[in-house]
């Protein structure tokens, strides 16, 4: 089992075309449309998985329908697709990651984060128990498996410096999507890029006693793992679209509450959709995920000061080379009132 953000799925051409052909612009409000539901296509960051609990709970529980929305959740061919297709207006909304939204803004994509779906980092340093790694400081001189992403490299450098390790002492191996096999076969001492609520559960189920250290406990600033993104210019120019986004977020908040109140039912809701996951482990993954969805500031709310700090960190780490204003990439104004 590998993290949703690390997998690469090639959809059949017809399926990818369907994303384009079925994506719709927002109609008016229910009153304007004579009570007809407004269609909304949402492109996920990856195939359905435990991180999407709130979305599927809202879909299954009728919250989108009650908000006057006919929501279609679709998987992308690549995790970079949501930002691109939201920016071009091909889909109404997308699910992406805070670091990717910031990079997208630096590349002039027309997107803005309108809500945090998973308001805490899931990316982790991970090692099986026999590797003898108990803290980030133990990584000195070790072989670390990564997926070869630029963000992972920057995370490792920051973690090394925060723990007084020479970044050059870390032996980095690009294992692509094979994070679990690399740990289990002892090809690497540890990995960076695995998710604590997915790979961590799998390794525990195999009695490998994993050590899991969230990157934000090891030197990386706090960030929102998954965020809901909308088309920035369209929010400003199209009142019907702004209303659709508000209604979608309100309904997703209701779904999130359902998932938090009854993770067992959420597990049943997601079982058919998340068919790429071991059905025996899915309930445990969901149990581990549900507490991570709880946002003390209210569903979806993002800390603009934290985003500003993270943008500064990304520029320091040379993940972006241009200035990005947090106000241009994150907003809470479309979220339901607290």
C-alpha positions in Angstrom: 0.0 0.0 0.0 1.4 3.4 -0.9 0.4 6.9 -0.1 -2.3 8.4 -2.4 0.0 11.4 -3.3 2.8 9.1 -4.4 0.9 6.8 -6.7 0.6 7.4 -10.4 -2.5 6.1 -12.1 -3.0 6.1 -15.9 -6.7 6.3 -16.5 -8.2 5.0 -19.8 -8.5 7.8 -22.3 -12.3 7.6 -22.2 -12.2 8.1 -18.4 -10.0 11.1 -18.6 -12.2 12.5 -21.4 -15.2 12.0 -19.1 -13.6 14.4 -16.6 -13.4 17.1 -19.2 -16.8 16.4 -20.8 -18.8 16.2 -17.6 -17.2 19.1 -15.8 -19.8 21.9 -15.6 -20.0 25.5 -14.8 -22.2 26.4 -11.9 -25.8 27.1 -12.8 -27.6 29.7 -10.6 -28.9 29.1 -7.2 -31.8 26.7 -6.6 -34.3 29.5 -6.8 -32.9 30.7 -10.1 -32.9 27.2 -11.6 -36.4 26.4 -10.5 -35.2 24.0 -7.8 -32.9 22.0 -10.1 -29.7 20.8 -8.5 -26.5 22.4 -9.6 -23.8 20.1 -11.0 -20.3 20.3 -9.5 -17.4 18.2 -10.6 -14.6 17.7 -8.0 -11.3 16.3 -9.0 -9.7 14.4 -6.2 -5.9 14.4 -5.5 -5.9 10.7 -6.0 -8.2 7.7 -6.0 -10.7 7.5 -3.1 -8.9 6.8 0.2 -9.4 7.5 3.9 -8.3 11.1 3.5 -11.5 11.7 1.6 -13.8 10.6 4.5 -15.7 14.0 4.7 -16.4 14.0 1.0 -17.8 10.5 0.8 -19.7 10.9 4.1 -21.4 14.1 2.6 -22.1 12.3 -0.6 -23.6 9.2 1.0 -25.4 11.1 3.7 -27.2 13.4 1.3 -25.6 16.6 2.5 -24.7 17.7 -1.1 -28.2 16.9 -2.3 -29.7 18.8 0.6 -27.5 21.8 -0.4 -28.9 21.7 -3.9 -25.8 20.1 -5.4 -25.2 17.2 -7.7 -21.6 16.4 -6.9 -19.4 14.1 -8.9 -16.1 13.0 -7.3 -13.5 11.9 -9.8 -10.0 10.6 -9.6 -7.2 12.3 -11.6 -4.7 10.8 -14.0 -2.0 12.6 -11.9 -2.0 14.4 -8.6 -1.0 17.6 -10.4 -4.2 17.6 -12.5 -6.6 19.2 -10.0 -4.7 22.5 -9.8 -4.3 22.6 -13.6 -8.0 21.8 -14.4 -9.4 24.1 -11.8 -7.2 26.9 -13.1 -8.5 26.4 -16.6 -12.1 26.1 -15.4 -12.3 22.5 -16.7 -13.6 21.3 -13.3 -15.3 23.3 -10.6 -13.2 22.3 -7.6 -10.2 20.2 -6.8 -8.3 18.5 -3.9 -4.6 19.3 -3.6 -1.8 19.9 -1.1 -0.7 23.2 0.5 2.8 23.0 -0.9 1.5 22.3 -4.4 -1.0 25.2 -4.2 1.9 27.6 -3.3 4.0 26.2 -6.1 1.0 26.5 -8.5 0.6 30.2 -7.5 4.2 30.8 -8.1 3.6 29.4 -11.6 0.7 31.8 -12.0 -2.1 29.1 -11.8 -5.5 30.7 -11.1 -6.3 28.8 -7.9 -6.9 29.5 -4.3 -7.4 27.2 -1.3 -10.9 27.7 0.1 -10.8 25.0 2.9 -8.6 22.4 4.6 -9.9 18.9 4.1 -7.0 17.4 6.2 -5.8 20.2 8.4 -2.5 18.6 9.5 0.5 17.0 7.8 0.3 13.3 7.1 3.7 13.0 5.5 6.1 11.2 7.9 9.5 9.8 8.5 8.9 6.1 8.8 11.0 3.0 9.7 10.3 -0.5 10.8 11.2 -1.3 14.4 14.3 -3.3 13.6 15.9 -0.3 11.9 16.6 1.2 15.3 15.4 4.7 14.5 13.6 6.3 17.4 14.0 10.0 16.5 14.9 12.2 13.6 18.4 12.6 15.0 19.0 8.9 14.4 18.8 9.5 10.6 22.4 10.7 10.5 24.4 8.5 8.1 21.3 6.4 7.3 19.8 5.5 3.9 16.5 7.3 3.4 14.1 6.2 0.7 12.0 8.9 -1.0 9.7 9.2 -4.0 12.2 11.6 -5.6 9.8 14.6 -5.2 11.4 18.0 -4.8 9.3 18.7 -1.7 10.6 15.5 -0.1 14.2 16.5 -0.7 13.6 19.9 0.8 11.8 18.3 3.8 14.8 16.1 4.4 17.2 19.0 4.2 15.1 21.0 6.7 14.8 18.0 9.1 18.5 17.4 9.0 19.3 21.0 9.8 16.7 21.1 12.6 18.2 18.0 14.2 21.9 19.1 13.8 22.6 16.6 11.0 24.7 17.4 8.0 22.2 17.0 5.1 25.0 15.5 3.0 25.2 12.6 5.5 21.8 11.3 4.5 22.1 8.7 1.8 19.0 9.3 -0.4 17.5 6.6 -2.6 14.7 7.3 -5.0 12.4 4.3 -4.5 9.5 5.9 -6.4 6.2 4.5 -5.2 7.9 1.5 -3.5 8.2 3.0 0.0 6.8 0.0 1.8 8.8 -2.7 -0.1 11.9 -0.6 0.5 11.4 -0.6 4.2 10.3 -4.2 4.5 13.2 -5.5 2.4 15.6 -3.3 4.3 16.8 -1.6 1.2 16.5 1.6 3.2 16.7 2.4 6.9 13.8 4.7 6.7 11.5 6.6 4.3 10.1 10.0 3.9 6.8 10.4 2.1 4.7 7.6 3.7 1.5 8.5 5.4 1.0 7.6 9.1 -2.7 6.7 8.5 -1.9 4.4 5.6 1.6 2.9 5.5 1.8 3.2 9.3 -1.3 1.0 9.6 0.0 -1.5 7.1 3.3 -2.0 8.8 1.7 -2.3 12.2 -0.7 -5.0 10.8 2.4 -6.9 9.7 3.9 -6.7 13.2 6.8 -4.6 12.0 6.5 -2.1 14.9 7.0 1.0 12.8 8.4 4.2 14.1 6.4 7.1 12.6 7.6 10.7 13.0 5.3 13.3 11.3 7.5 15.8 9.4 6.1 18.6 11.4 7.5 17.1 14.5 10.9 16.9 13.0 11.6 20.4 11.6 9.1 21.1 8.8 6.7 24.0 9.5 3.0 23.2 10.0 1.0 22.9 6.9 -2.4 21.6 5.7 -2.0 18.3 4.0 -5.1 18.3 1.8 -7.0 21.5 0.8 -10.0 22.2 -1.4 -9.1 24.5 -4.3 -11.3 26.8 -6.4 -10.7 29.1 -9.4 -9.6 32.4 -7.9 -10.7 34.8 -10.7 -14.1 33.0 -11.1 -14.9 33.4 -7.4 -14.5 37.2 -7.9 -16.4 37.4 -11.1 -19.2 34.8 -10.9 -21.6 35.1 -7.9 -23.3 31.8 -8.8 -19.9 30.0 -8.6 -19.1 31.7 -5.3 -22.5 30.4 -3.9 -21.7 26.9 -5.2 -18.4 26.9 -3.4 -20.0 28.1 -0.2 -22.7 25.4 -0.4 -20.1 22.7 -1.2 -18.0 23.7 1.8 -21.1 23.8 4.1 -22.2 20.3 3.0 -18.6 18.9 3.3 -18.5 20.3 6.8 -21.7 18.3 7.6 -20.1 15.2 6.1 -17.0 15.8 8.2 -19.1 15.9 11.3 -20.7 12.6 10.4 -17.3 11.0 9.8 -16.1 12.2 13.2 -19.2 11.1 15.0 -19.3 7.7 13.5 -16.1 6.4 11.9 -17.5 2.9 11.7 -20.3 4.1 9.4 -17.8 6.2 7.5 -15.8 3.0 6.9 -18.8 1.4 5.3 -19.4 4.5 3.2 -15.9 4.4 1.8 -15.5 0.7 1.5 -16.9 0.4 -2.1 -15.2 3.6 -3.3 -11.8 2.9 -1.9 -11.4 -0.5 -3.7 -7.6 -0.1 -4.0 -7.2 -0.7 -0.2 -7.2 -3.9 1.8 -10.8 -4.1 3.1 -9.5 -5.7 6.3 -7.2 -2.8 7.0 -9.5 0.0 5.7 -11.5 0.3 9.0 -8.2 0.8 11.0 -7.0 3.3 8.5 -10.2 5.2 8.8 -10.0 5.0 12.6 -6.5 6.5 12.4 -7.6 9.2 9.9 -10.8 10.4 11.6 -9.0 12.3 14.5 -6.8 14.0 12.0 -9.8 15.6 10.4 -10.8 17.5 13.5 -10.0 21.2 13.2 -10.1 23.1 16.5 -10.8 26.3 14.6 -13.8 24.8 12.7 -14.0 22.7 9.6 -11.9 23.9 6.8 -10.3 26.9 8.5 -6.7 27.6 7.6 -4.3 29.8 9.5 -3.1 32.5 7.1 -0.1 33.2 9.4 0.9 29.6 9.1 0.6 29.7 5.3 2.8 32.9 5.3 5.4 31.1 7.4 5.3 28.1 5.1 5.6 30.2 2.0 8.7 31.9 3.6 10.1 28.4 4.4 9.5 27.2 0.8 11.3 30.2 -0.6 14.2 29.7 1.8 14.4 26.0 0.7 14.2 27.2 -2.9 11.0 25.3 -3.7 9.8 28.6 -5.1 11.8 31.5 -6.4 9.2 34.2 -6.6 7.2 36.0 -3.9 3.8 34.6 -3.2 1.4 36.5 -0.9 -0.7 34.2 1.4 -3.7 36.3 0.7 -3.5 35.3 -2.9 -3.5 31.6 -2.3 -5.7 31.0 0.8 -9.1 32.3 2.0 -11.5 31.3 4.7 -14.3 33.6 3.5 -16.4 30.9 1.8 -16.4 28.5 4.8 -19.5 28.2 7.0 -19.6 30.5 10.0 -18.2 29.2 13.2 
